Amino acid sequence: QERAGVADEASRVGRIVGGRLSANVARFLAERDLAVMGAADAAGRVWASPLAGPPGFLTPIAEDVVRVAVSPPSEDPLAAALAADGTAVGMLAIDLATRRRLRVNGRARAIPAWEGLGGFDVETREVYGNCQQYIHARESRHAEDGITGSAPSSLLPHGNALSADQRRWIETADTLFIASLHPERGADASHRGGRPGFVRVVDASTLELPDYPGNRMFNTLGNLAAHPAAGLLFLDFADGSVLQLTGEATILWDAASLGAWPGAERAVRFHVAEVVERRRALPLRWELRERSPLTPPVR
């Protein structure tokens, strides 16, 4: 915030951050069918993982606890971390149809075995909403192909470089999710949107993405400045496939590096360490209704 010259503005905006779940927040969570979790695995690699379920799978059970009634499948990189007690997590609950989103950061808590339930709890520390900027409106529907979200998806071989198909996927994407982690303050998950092609594939192991103006709090960039480990998540909205990347990110402060992104204030260079692709992994499909009118053009 200081480097960007917006410390005073960020201080004012930061007053929206609380630790409790209001009635409106609880209602918003209970209506969602999609959330993105950010956390680190046992090796310290940061990942962003999607969780999908029928409305009600996110249920506030106390003013500082959200019960998440689904668990990621075993092939998800965060399956073990989210099942462990005390893992620092960042959760982004998002309604693509109305462009609303909510961040809930805290720690995962294992549900006592005697309750006989799947999933995990999130003990909240930070709860706050974000603006609608750069979110493309999409309507969700349940898949008609029998995918329920609990059955194993088609897991492609892991690698440390993007395949030609994965590069094309990223080059045509208009949305991604990014997970980051601060060594002392915990994890975070955030949304990034732009015109198709806003993520630049430099080579098979390097991506660059713009940082457009936001709420000036720099939750993600602040984490990356302190700890470069990060995870990226791309969704195939047409068939529910998932592309997860983990690696390290560098902030590009030099305006000369932003020629491809009119309107961007900074950029992030992401170095891929591992790639996980899961075909038809989610029980939801989305149809694009309207692109965000705020996304700048891409050169």
Backbone as numpy.savetxt, mean C-alpha at the origin, in Angstrom:
# Nx Ny Nz CAx CAy CAz Cx Cy Cz
10.43 17.30 5.86 9.60 18.50 5.86 10.47 19.76 5.86
11.54 19.72 6.65 12.43 20.87 6.69 13.14 21.07 5.35
13.62 19.97 4.77 14.33 20.08 3.50 13.41 20.61 2.40
12.13 20.22 2.44 11.17 20.68 1.44 10.63 22.06 1.75
10.94 22.59 2.93 10.49 23.93 3.29 9.03 24.01 3.70
8.46 22.92 4.21 7.03 22.91 4.55 6.80 22.46 5.99
7.77 22.65 6.86 7.66 22.15 8.22 6.46 22.76 8.96
6.25 24.07 8.80 5.13 24.71 9.50 3.79 24.19 9.00
3.67 24.08 7.68 2.43 23.56 7.10 2.17 22.13 7.54
3.22 21.31 7.54 3.07 19.91 7.94 2.68 19.80 9.40
3.19 20.72 10.22 2.83 20.69 11.63 1.35 20.93 11.83
0.79 21.83 11.03 -0.65 22.09 11.13 -1.46 20.88 10.65
-1.06 20.33 9.51 -1.78 19.18 8.96 -1.68 17.98 9.89
-0.54 17.85 10.56 -0.31 16.70 11.42 -1.26 16.59 12.59
-2.01 17.65 12.85 -2.96 17.59 13.96 -4.12 16.63 13.69
-4.27 16.20 12.44 -5.34 15.25 12.13 -5.02 13.85 12.63
-3.76 13.59 12.96 -3.35 12.24 13.35 -3.77 11.98 14.79
-4.51 10.91 14.99 -4.90 10.48 16.32 -4.58 9.01 16.50
-4.96 8.46 17.62 -4.71 7.05 17.87 -5.97 6.24 18.09
-7.12 6.90 18.04 -8.38 6.23 18.35 -9.26 6.13 17.12
-10.19 5.20 17.18 -11.11 4.95 16.09 -12.45 5.61 16.40
-12.75 6.70 15.72 -14.03 7.37 15.93 -15.16 6.54 15.33
-16.38 6.95 15.58 -17.53 6.24 15.03 -17.51 6.28 13.51
-17.14 7.43 12.94 -17.08 7.53 11.47 -15.99 6.65 10.89
-14.85 6.61 11.56 -13.75 5.75 11.11 -14.16 4.29 11.20
-14.78 3.92 12.30 -15.22 2.53 12.47 -16.19 2.12 11.37
-17.10 3.02 11.02 -18.06 2.72 9.96 -17.36 2.58 8.61
-16.41 3.46 8.33 -15.67 3.38 7.08 -14.93 2.05 6.97
-14.25 1.65 8.03 -13.51 0.38 8.00 -14.44 -0.80 7.77
-15.58 -0.79 8.46 -16.50 -1.93 8.37 -17.11 -2.08 6.98
-17.09 -1.03 6.18 -17.67 -1.08 4.83 -16.66 -1.47 3.76
-15.38 -1.59 4.09 -14.35 -1.82 3.09 -14.22 -3.29 2.71
-13.78 -3.49 1.44 -13.48 -4.84 0.97 -12.02 -5.00 0.56
-11.21 -3.95 0.76 -9.79 -3.99 0.38 -8.96 -3.19 1.37
-7.83 -3.77 1.77 -6.84 -3.07 2.57 -5.46 -3.50 2.10
-4.49 -2.64 2.29 -3.10 -2.95 1.97 -2.30 -2.86 3.26
-1.54 -3.91 3.55 -0.72 -3.97 4.75 0.74 -3.77 4.38
1.44 -2.95 5.15 2.87 -2.77 5.00 3.57 -3.26 6.26
4.64 -4.04 6.07 5.40 -4.56 7.22 6.71 -5.15 6.70
7.56 -5.55 7.62 8.81 -6.21 7.27 8.72 -7.69 7.60
9.36 -8.52 6.76 9.40 -9.95 7.05 10.53 -10.25 8.03
10.76 -11.53 8.30 11.76 -11.91 9.30 13.17 -11.49 8.91
13.41 -11.31 7.61 14.73 -10.90 7.13 14.87 -9.38 7.06
13.83 -8.65 7.46 13.89 -7.20 7.43 13.49 -6.59 6.11
13.06 -7.40 5.15 12.61 -6.88 3.86 11.18 -6.35 4.02
10.94 -5.18 3.46 9.63 -4.54 3.58 8.77 -4.90 2.38
7.53 -5.26 2.64 6.59 -5.65 1.59 5.27 -4.91 1.78
4.54 -4.77 0.70 3.15 -4.31 0.73 2.28 -5.47 0.25
1.30 -5.85 1.06 0.46 -7.00 0.75 -1.01 -6.61 0.77
-1.80 -7.12 -0.21 -3.23 -6.80 -0.22 -4.04 -7.82 0.59
-5.08 -7.34 1.24 -6.04 -8.19 1.90 -7.42 -7.81 1.40
-8.20 -8.78 1.01 -9.54 -8.51 0.50 -10.53 -9.45 1.16
-11.73 -8.95 1.36 -12.78 -9.76 1.97 -14.10 -9.04 1.87
-15.18 -9.68 2.26 -16.48 -9.01 2.23 -16.51 -7.89 3.25
-17.34 -6.85 3.02 -17.46 -5.80 4.02 -17.71 -6.39 5.40
-16.98 -5.89 6.37 -17.03 -6.43 7.71 -15.78 -7.19 8.07
-14.89 -7.46 7.09 -13.67 -8.19 7.43 -12.71 -7.30 8.22
-12.91 -5.99 8.18 -12.21 -5.06 9.06 -13.22 -4.57 10.10
-13.04 -4.98 11.35 -14.03 -4.67 12.38 -13.36 -4.06 13.60
-13.63 -2.81 13.92 -13.13 -2.25 15.18 -13.78 -2.97 16.36
-12.97 -3.51 17.25 -13.50 -4.22 18.42 -13.22 -3.44 19.71
-12.49 -2.35 19.60 -12.26 -1.42 20.70 -11.87 -0.10 20.05
-11.77 0.95 20.84 -11.45 2.24 20.23 -10.01 2.33 19.76
-9.20 1.31 20.05 -7.83 1.29 19.56 -7.41 -0.07 19.01
-8.39 -0.87 18.57 -8.10 -2.19 18.01 -9.00 -2.47 16.81
-8.40 -2.86 15.70 -9.14 -3.29 14.51 -8.89 -4.78 14.32
-9.97 -5.55 14.25 -9.82 -6.97 13.95 -9.86 -7.17 12.44
-8.86 -7.85 11.92 -8.76 -8.18 10.51 -9.08 -9.66 10.38
-10.21 -9.98 9.76 -10.75 -11.34 9.80 -10.23 -12.24 8.70
-9.26 -11.79 7.94 -8.63 -12.64 6.93 -7.12 -12.57 7.12
-6.46 -13.61 6.71 -5.00 -13.66 6.74 -4.49 -13.81 5.31
-3.30 -13.29 5.02 -2.74 -13.53 3.69 -2.42 -15.00 3.52
-2.49 -15.51 2.29 -2.16 -16.92 2.06 -0.69 -17.18 2.34
-0.34 -18.44 2.50 1.03 -18.81 2.89 2.07 -18.33 1.89
1.68 -18.17 0.62 2.65 -17.74 -0.38 2.89 -16.23 -0.37
2.12 -15.49 0.43 2.35 -14.05 0.53 3.59 -13.81 1.41
4.47 -12.89 1.03 5.69 -12.65 1.81 5.46 -12.19 3.24
4.27 -11.63 3.55 4.00 -11.14 4.89 3.15 -12.10 5.71
2.90 -13.30 5.21 2.02 -14.23 5.93 2.51 -14.49 7.35
3.79 -14.79 7.50 4.32 -15.10 8.84 4.38 -13.86 9.71
4.77 -12.72 9.13 4.92 -11.49 9.92 3.59 -11.03 10.48
2.52 -11.13 9.70 1.22 -10.67 10.17 0.59 -11.63 11.17
1.07 -12.86 11.18 0.59 -13.82 12.17 1.34 -13.71 13.49
2.49 -13.03 13.48 3.30 -12.90 14.68 2.78 -11.77 15.56
2.98 -11.90 16.85 2.52 -10.88 17.79 3.55 -9.77 17.90
3.13 -8.53 17.66 4.00 -7.39 17.84 4.63 -6.83 16.60
4.34 -7.38 15.43 4.91 -6.86 14.19 4.39 -5.44 13.93
5.30 -4.51 13.64 4.90 -3.15 13.26 4.23 -3.20 11.90
3.03 -2.63 11.80 2.27 -2.69 10.55 1.70 -1.32 10.20
1.60 -1.08 8.92 0.86 0.06 8.41 -0.28 -0.46 7.57
-1.49 -0.01 7.81 -2.65 -0.49 7.06 -3.30 0.68 6.34
-3.55 0.50 5.06 -4.29 1.47 4.26 -5.61 0.84 3.85
-6.69 1.36 4.39 -8.03 0.93 3.97 -8.49 1.92 2.91
-8.91 1.41 1.75 -9.21 2.32 0.64 -10.49 1.92 -0.06
-11.27 2.94 -0.41 -12.48 2.76 -1.21 -12.21 3.43 -2.55
-11.85 2.64 -3.53 -11.49 3.19 -4.83 -12.69 3.87 -5.49
-13.89 3.37 -5.23 -15.08 3.92 -5.89 -15.31 5.38 -5.51
-15.10 5.71 -4.25 -15.33 7.08 -3.78 -14.05 7.85 -3.54
-12.92 7.20 -3.82 -11.59 7.81 -3.65 -11.29 8.18 -2.19
-11.83 7.45 -1.27 -11.55 7.70 0.14 -10.53 6.70 0.65
-9.69 7.15 1.58 -8.67 6.26 2.14 -8.37 6.64 3.58
-7.94 5.65 4.32 -7.67 5.82 5.75 -6.42 5.04 6.11
-5.53 5.66 6.87 -4.33 4.97 7.32 -4.46 4.62 8.80
-4.11 3.39 9.11 -4.14 2.89 10.48 -2.80 2.21 10.72
-1.94 2.84 11.52 -0.62 2.29 11.80 -0.54 1.84 13.25
0.15 0.75 13.48 0.29 0.24 14.84 1.05 -1.07 14.86
0.53 -2.02 15.62 1.19 -3.33 15.73 0.16 -4.45 15.59
0.59 -5.51 14.91 -0.25 -6.70 14.78 -0.25 -7.46 16.11
-1.41 -7.93 16.46 -1.55 -8.75 17.67 -2.22 -10.06 17.30
-1.63 -11.15 17.72 -2.21 -12.46 17.44 -3.53 -12.61 18.19
-4.53 -13.16 17.51 -5.82 -13.44 18.16 -5.66 -14.69 19.02
-6.07 -14.64 20.28 -5.92 -15.82 21.14 -6.49 -17.08 20.51
-5.74 -18.17 20.62 -6.13 -19.43 19.97 -7.50 -19.90 20.44
-7.84 -19.61 21.68 -9.12 -20.11 22.19 -10.32 -19.47 21.50
-10.09 -18.34 20.82 -11.21 -17.72 20.10 -11.53 -18.47 18.81
-10.59 -19.29 18.34 -10.84 -20.11 17.16 -11.05 -19.30 15.89
-10.39 -18.16 15.76 -10.59 -17.28 14.62 -9.32 -17.16 13.80
-9.49 -16.91 12.51 -8.36 -16.58 11.67 -8.12 -15.09 11.68
-7.04 -14.66 11.05 -6.75 -13.25 10.97 -5.88 -12.77 12.12
-5.95 -11.48 12.41 -5.12 -10.86 13.44 -5.76 -9.53 13.82
-5.28 -8.96 14.90 -5.73 -7.64 15.33 -4.65 -6.61 15.03
-5.07 -5.37 14.82 -4.14 -4.24 14.72 -4.41 -3.30 15.88
-3.43 -3.17 16.75 -3.49 -2.23 17.86 -3.04 -0.88 17.34
-3.92 0.10 17.35 -3.66 1.34 16.63 -2.79 2.31 17.42
-1.95 3.03 16.68 -1.18 4.13 17.25 -1.43 5.41 16.47
-1.60 5.30 15.16 -1.88 6.45 14.31 -3.08 6.14 13.43
-4.06 7.02 13.43 -5.27 6.86 12.62 -5.57 8.20 11.96
-5.65 8.22 10.65 -5.96 9.49 9.98 -6.35 9.26 8.53
-7.17 10.14 8.03 -7.60 10.08 6.64 -6.67 10.85 5.73
-6.74 10.54 4.45 -5.98 11.26 3.43 -6.94 11.82 2.40
-6.46 12.77 1.61 -7.29 13.39 0.58 -7.48 12.43 -0.60
-8.31 12.85 -1.55 -8.67 12.01 -2.69 -7.71 12.15 -3.87
-6.68 12.94 -3.73 -5.78 13.20 -4.85 -5.23 11.93 -5.48
-5.23 11.91 -6.80 -4.55 10.90 -7.61 -5.15 9.50 -7.52
-6.33 9.37 -6.93 -7.00 8.06 -6.89 -7.96 7.96 -8.07
-7.82 6.92 -8.87 -8.71 6.68 -10.00 -9.94 5.91 -9.50
-11.12 6.39 -9.85 -12.36 5.77 -9.36 -12.59 4.43 -10.04
-12.73 3.39 -9.23 -12.99 2.04 -9.73 -14.06 1.37 -8.88
-14.97 0.69 -9.54 -16.01 -0.08 -8.86 -15.54 -1.53 -8.71
-15.70 -2.08 -7.52 -15.30 -3.46 -7.29 -16.50 -4.40 -7.40
-16.20 -5.63 -7.73 -17.21 -6.69 -7.75 -16.52 -7.98 -7.37
-17.32 -8.93 -6.89 -16.76 -10.24 -6.55 -16.46 -11.00 -7.83
-15.36 -11.72 -7.84 -14.98 -12.49 -9.02 -16.05 -13.52 -9.36
-16.24 -13.73 -10.64 -17.22 -14.70 -11.10 -16.58 -16.02 -11.51
-15.29 -16.15 -11.20 -14.56 -17.36 -11.64 -14.30 -18.33 -10.50
-14.99 -18.12 -9.37 -14.86 -19.07 -8.28 -13.73 -18.78 -7.32
-12.92 -17.76 -7.58 -11.84 -17.43 -6.66 -12.44 -16.84 -5.39
-12.05 -17.36 -4.25 -12.60 -16.89 -2.99 -11.61 -16.09 -2.17
-10.35 -16.14 -2.53 -9.33 -15.45 -1.76 -8.66 -16.35 -0.74
-9.27 -17.50 -0.41 -8.66 -18.42 0.54 -7.91 -19.54 -0.16
-8.26 -19.82 -1.40 -7.56 -20.87 -2.15 -6.21 -20.36 -2.62
-5.19 -21.26 -2.71 -3.88 -20.82 -3.18 -3.97 -20.24 -4.58
-3.28 -19.14 -4.79 -3.24 -18.55 -6.12 -2.10 -19.18 -6.91
-2.00 -18.82 -8.16 -0.93 -19.33 -9.01 0.32 -18.50 -8.76
1.30 -19.09 -8.09 2.52 -18.39 -7.71 3.58 -18.62 -8.77
4.05 -17.53 -9.37 5.11 -17.64 -10.36 6.46 -17.69 -9.65
7.50 -18.21 -10.30 8.81 -18.30 -9.64 9.31 -16.94 -9.16
9.93 -16.93 -7.99 10.51 -15.71 -7.46 11.75 -15.35 -8.28
12.13 -14.09 -8.23 13.34 -13.65 -8.89 13.79 -12.33 -8.31
14.91 -11.84 -8.76 15.40 -10.53 -8.31 15.44 -9.53 -9.45
14.75 -9.84 -10.55 14.65 -8.93 -11.68 13.28 -9.10 -12.33
12.81 -8.05 -12.96 11.49 -8.07 -13.59 11.56 -8.79 -14.93
10.55 -9.61 -15.19 10.43 -10.24 -16.50 9.88 -9.22 -17.49
9.90 -9.59 -18.76 9.36 -8.68 -19.79 7.88 -8.40 -19.54
7.12 -9.43 -19.15 5.69 -9.22 -18.88 5.48 -8.32 -17.67
6.30 -8.50 -16.65 6.17 -7.67 -15.46 6.54 -6.22 -15.75
7.51 -6.02 -16.60 7.88 -4.65 -16.99 6.71 -3.99 -17.72
6.06 -4.72 -18.62 4.91 -4.15 -19.33 3.77 -3.84 -18.37
3.57 -4.72 -17.40 2.54 -4.50 -16.38 2.79 -3.15 -15.69
4.00 -2.92 -15.22 4.33 -1.71 -14.50 4.26 -0.48 -15.41
4.71 -0.62 -16.64 4.74 0.51 -17.56 3.35 1.01 -17.94
2.34 0.17 -17.78 0.97 0.58 -18.10 0.12 0.84 -16.85
0.73 0.70 -15.67 -0.02 0.87 -14.42 -0.33 2.34 -14.16
-1.48 2.58 -13.53 -1.83 3.94 -13.09 -1.93 4.04 -11.58
-1.65 2.94 -10.88 -1.78 2.89 -9.43 -0.73 1.95 -8.85
-0.18 2.32 -7.71 0.65 1.40 -6.94 0.46 1.71 -5.47
0.93 0.80 -4.64 0.94 1.01 -3.20 2.37 0.81 -2.71
2.79 1.63 -1.75 4.16 1.59 -1.27 4.17 1.43 0.23
4.99 0.50 0.72 5.16 0.27 2.15 6.54 0.75 2.55
6.62 1.34 3.74 7.89 1.83 4.26 7.93 1.57 5.76
9.12 1.76 6.34 9.29 1.41 7.76 10.31 2.34 8.39
9.94 2.94 9.50 10.89 3.73 10.29 11.39 2.86 11.45
12.69 2.84 11.71 13.24 1.93 12.73 12.60 2.09 14.11
12.23 3.32 14.47 11.63 3.54 15.79 10.12 3.76 15.74
9.62 4.36 14.66 8.23 4.79 14.64 7.27 3.81 14.00
7.79 2.78 13.32 6.89 1.76 12.79 6.68 1.82 11.30
5.66 1.08 10.83 5.44 0.87 9.40 4.32 1.76 8.88
4.25 1.84 7.54 3.25 2.67 6.88 2.97 2.09 5.52
1.76 2.26 5.04 1.37 1.86 3.68 0.65 3.03 3.05
0.96 3.30 1.78 0.41 4.48 1.13 0.06 4.17 -0.32
-0.78 5.04 -0.89 -1.22 4.93 -2.28 -0.46 5.92 -3.14
-0.17 5.53 -4.38 0.39 6.44 -5.38 -0.37 6.23 -6.68
-0.76 7.34 -7.32 -1.49 7.25 -8.59 -0.97 8.25 -9.59
-1.21 7.96 -10.85 -0.80 8.85 -11.93 -1.39 8.37 -13.25
-0.99 9.02 -14.32 -1.40 8.55 -15.64 -0.69 7.23 -15.95
-1.27 6.38 -16.80 -0.55 5.17 -17.20 0.84 5.54 -17.72
1.85 4.84 -17.20 3.22 5.16 -17.56 3.92 6.06 -16.58
3.23 6.42 -15.46 3.87 7.34 -14.51 5.03 6.67 -13.77
5.07 5.35 -13.74 6.23 4.63 -13.19 7.17 4.31 -14.34
8.38 4.76 -14.23 9.37 4.55 -15.28 10.19 3.30 -14.97
10.24 2.36 -15.89 11.08 1.17 -15.76 12.43 1.50 -16.38
13.42 1.72 -15.55 14.76 2.08 -16.04 15.45 0.86 -16.61
15.38 -0.24 -15.86 15.90 -1.53 -16.32 15.19 -2.61 -15.52
15.64 -3.86 -15.64 14.93 -4.99 -15.04 14.98 -4.98 -13.51
15.79 -4.13 -12.92 15.86 -4.08 -11.46 15.78 -2.66 -10.91
15.36 -1.70 -11.72 15.30 -0.31 -11.26 14.03 0.36 -11.78
13.28 0.99 -10.87 12.10 1.76 -11.21 12.27 3.18 -10.68
11.58 4.11 -11.31 11.50 5.47 -10.80 10.06 5.92 -10.83
9.63 6.63 -9.79 8.26 7.10 -9.72 8.24 8.51 -9.16
7.29 9.33 -9.62 7.24 10.73 -9.19 6.63 10.88 -7.81
6.98 11.96 -7.15 6.33 12.34 -5.90 5.57 13.64 -6.16
4.27 13.50 -6.38 3.43 14.66 -6.64 3.06 15.36 -5.32
2.66 16.62 -5.36 2.28 17.33 -4.13 1.18 16.60 -3.37
1.34 16.52 -2.05 0.35 15.85 -1.22 0.04 16.65 0.02
-0.06 15.94 1.16 -0.47 16.62 2.39 0.70 17.25 3.14
1.89 17.16 2.58 3.09 17.78 3.15 3.60 17.09 4.41
3.04 15.94 4.75 3.52 15.24 5.95 4.69 14.32 5.64
4.82 13.88 4.40 5.96 13.07 3.96 6.15 11.81 4.81
5.04 11.13 5.08 5.13 9.89 5.86 6.05 8.88 5.17
5.82 8.68 3.88 6.62 7.70 3.15 8.05 8.19 2.96
8.23 9.41 2.46 9.57 9.90 2.20 10.37 10.05 3.49
9.71 10.44 4.57 10.41 10.52 5.84 10.94 9.17 6.28
10.12 8.14 6.12 10.60 6.79 6.43 11.77 6.40 5.55
11.66 6.67 4.25 12.72 6.27 3.33 14.02 7.02 3.60
13.92 8.28 4.03 15.12 9.03 4.36 15.85 8.42 5.55
15.08 7.82 6.47 15.68 7.21 7.66 16.05 5.75 7.44
15.31 5.08 6.55 15.48 3.63 6.38 15.02 3.28 4.96
15.93 2.98 4.04 15.56 2.88 2.63 14.77 1.64 2.23
14.61 0.67 3.12 13.86 -0.53 2.76 12.42 -0.16 2.42
11.90 -0.75 1.34 10.55 -0.41 0.89 9.96 -1.58 0.12
8.65 -1.55 -0.03 7.94 -2.55 -0.83 6.94 -1.88 -1.73
6.80 -2.38 -2.95 5.82 -1.86 -3.89 4.82 -2.96 -4.22
3.58 -2.56 -4.42 2.50 -3.48 -4.78 1.76 -2.94 -5.99
1.64 -3.78 -7.02 0.83 -3.46 -8.20 -0.29 -4.49 -8.28
-1.51 -4.02 -8.55 -2.67 -4.89 -8.72 -3.08 -4.91 -10.18
-3.44 -6.08 -10.68 -4.10 -6.17 -11.97 -5.59 -6.10 -11.67
-6.18 -4.95 -11.90 -7.57 -4.74 -11.52 -8.54 -5.60 -12.32
-8.10 -6.07 -13.50 -8.99 -6.86 -14.35 -9.13 -8.30 -13.89
-8.06 -8.88 -13.33 -8.15 -10.30 -12.97 -7.69 -10.61 -11.55
-7.39 -9.60 -10.75 -7.04 -9.84 -9.35 -5.64 -10.33 -9.11
-4.76 -10.25 -10.11 -3.38 -10.68 -9.92 -2.60 -9.63 -9.13
-1.50 -10.08 -8.52 -0.74 -9.26 -7.59 0.75 -9.34 -7.96
1.40 -8.20 -7.99 2.85 -8.12 -8.21 3.45 -7.37 -7.03
4.31 -8.06 -6.27 4.93 -7.49 -5.08 6.44 -7.40 -5.27
7.00 -6.24 -4.96 8.44 -6.02 -5.07 8.96 -5.55 -3.72
10.15 -6.01 -3.35 10.83 -5.48 -2.18 12.22 -5.05 -2.58
12.74 -4.05 -1.92 14.07 -3.55 -2.25 14.40 -2.32 -1.43
15.17 -1.42 -2.03 15.56 -0.19 -1.36 15.24 1.00 -2.25
14.89 2.11 -1.60 14.48 3.30 -2.33 15.38 4.47 -1.98
15.63 5.31 -2.98 16.42 6.52 -2.83 15.58 7.71 -3.27
15.57 8.77 -2.49 14.83 9.98 -2.86 15.68 10.82 -3.80
15.10 11.21 -4.92 15.77 12.09 -5.88 15.26 13.50 -5.66
16.07 14.34 -5.04 15.68 15.70 -4.73 15.96 16.66 -5.86
16.83 16.27 -6.77 17.27 17.15 -7.85 16.16 17.32 -8.88
15.72 18.55 -9.09 14.63 18.80 -10.04 14.99 18.38 -11.46
16.29 18.32 -11.77 16.70 17.93 -13.12 16.31 16.49 -13.44
16.06 15.70 -12.41 15.70 14.29 -12.63 14.22 14.12 -12.91
13.46 15.20 -12.92 12.00 15.10 -13.00 11.44 15.44 -14.37
12.27 15.42 -15.40 11.80 15.82 -16.72 10.63 15.02 -17.23
10.51 13.76 -16.84 9.42 12.92 -17.35 8.11 13.15 -16.61
8.14 13.95 -15.53 6.96 14.07 -14.68 6.63 15.54 -14.41
5.98 16.20 -15.33 5.53 17.58 -15.04 4.66 17.58 -13.79
4.91 18.53 -12.92 4.13 18.64 -11.70 4.71 17.91 -10.51
5.69 17.04 -10.73 6.31 16.33 -9.61 7.28 17.24 -8.87
7.39 17.05 -7.57 8.30 17.84 -6.75 9.58 17.09 -6.44
9.51 15.79 -6.45 10.64 14.90 -6.20 10.38 13.61 -6.94
11.30 12.68 -6.84 11.08 11.35 -7.40 11.72 10.33 -6.47
11.35 9.09 -6.65 11.90 7.99 -5.86 12.46 6.96 -6.83
13.69 6.57 -6.61 14.30 5.48 -7.39 14.27 4.22 -6.54
13.72 3.16 -7.10 13.53 1.90 -6.36 14.38 0.82 -6.99
15.20 0.16 -6.18 16.07 -0.92 -6.63 15.46 -2.25 -6.17
15.12 -3.08 -7.12 14.42 -4.34 -6.84 15.39 -5.38 -6.26
15.00 -5.99 -5.14 15.77 -7.08 -4.55 15.08 -8.43 -4.74
13.74 -8.42 -4.76 12.99 -9.67 -4.94 11.62 -9.34 -5.53
11.14 -10.27 -6.36 9.85 -10.11 -7.05 8.97 -11.31 -6.73
7.73 -11.06 -6.37 6.74 -12.11 -6.16 5.52 -11.77 -7.01
5.12 -12.69 -7.88 3.92 -12.51 -8.69 2.95 -13.64 -8.38
1.71 -13.27 -8.09 0.66 -14.24 -7.81 -0.52 -13.96 -8.72
-0.82 -14.90 -9.57 -1.90 -14.73 -10.54 -3.25 -15.01 -9.88
-4.23 -14.13 -10.19 -5.61 -14.28 -9.71 -5.63 -14.54 -8.19
-4.91 -13.69 -7.47 -4.75 -13.89 -6.04 -5.88 -13.30 -5.21
-6.63 -12.35 -5.76 -7.65 -11.67 -4.99 -9.05 -12.04 -5.45
-10.03 -11.99 -4.56 -11.40 -12.35 -4.92 -12.18 -11.21 -5.57
-11.55 -10.08 -5.80 -12.22 -8.91 -6.35 -11.71 -8.59 -7.75
-12.60 -7.95 -8.51 -12.23 -7.40 -9.82 -12.73 -5.96 -9.82
-12.06 -5.09 -10.56 -12.42 -3.68 -10.56 -12.60 -3.17 -11.99
-13.55 -2.27 -12.15 -13.78 -1.62 -13.44 -13.53 -0.13 -13.29
-12.70 0.41 -14.17 -12.38 1.83 -14.13 -13.61 2.66 -14.48
-13.94 3.63 -13.63 -15.07 4.53 -13.87 -14.60 5.91 -14.31
-13.55 6.41 -13.66 -13.09 7.76 -13.99 -11.65 7.91 -13.50
-10.80 8.46 -14.36 -9.45 8.75 -13.92 -9.45 10.03 -13.08
-8.53 10.10 -12.16 -8.42 11.30 -11.35 -8.09 12.49 -12.22
-8.84 13.57 -12.10 -8.55 14.76 -12.90 -7.31 15.50 -12.44
-6.74 15.08 -11.32 -5.59 15.79 -10.75 -4.25 15.23 -11.19
-4.25 14.08 -11.86 -2.97 13.47 -12.22 -2.33 14.22 -13.37
-1.08 14.69 -13.19 -0.41 15.43 -14.26 -0.07 14.51 -15.44
0.17 15.07 -16.60 0.57 14.27 -17.77 1.96 13.67 -17.58
2.24 12.65 -18.37 3.54 11.99 -18.36 4.18 12.19 -19.72
5.43 12.59 -19.73 6.13 12.79 -21.00 6.72 11.47 -21.49
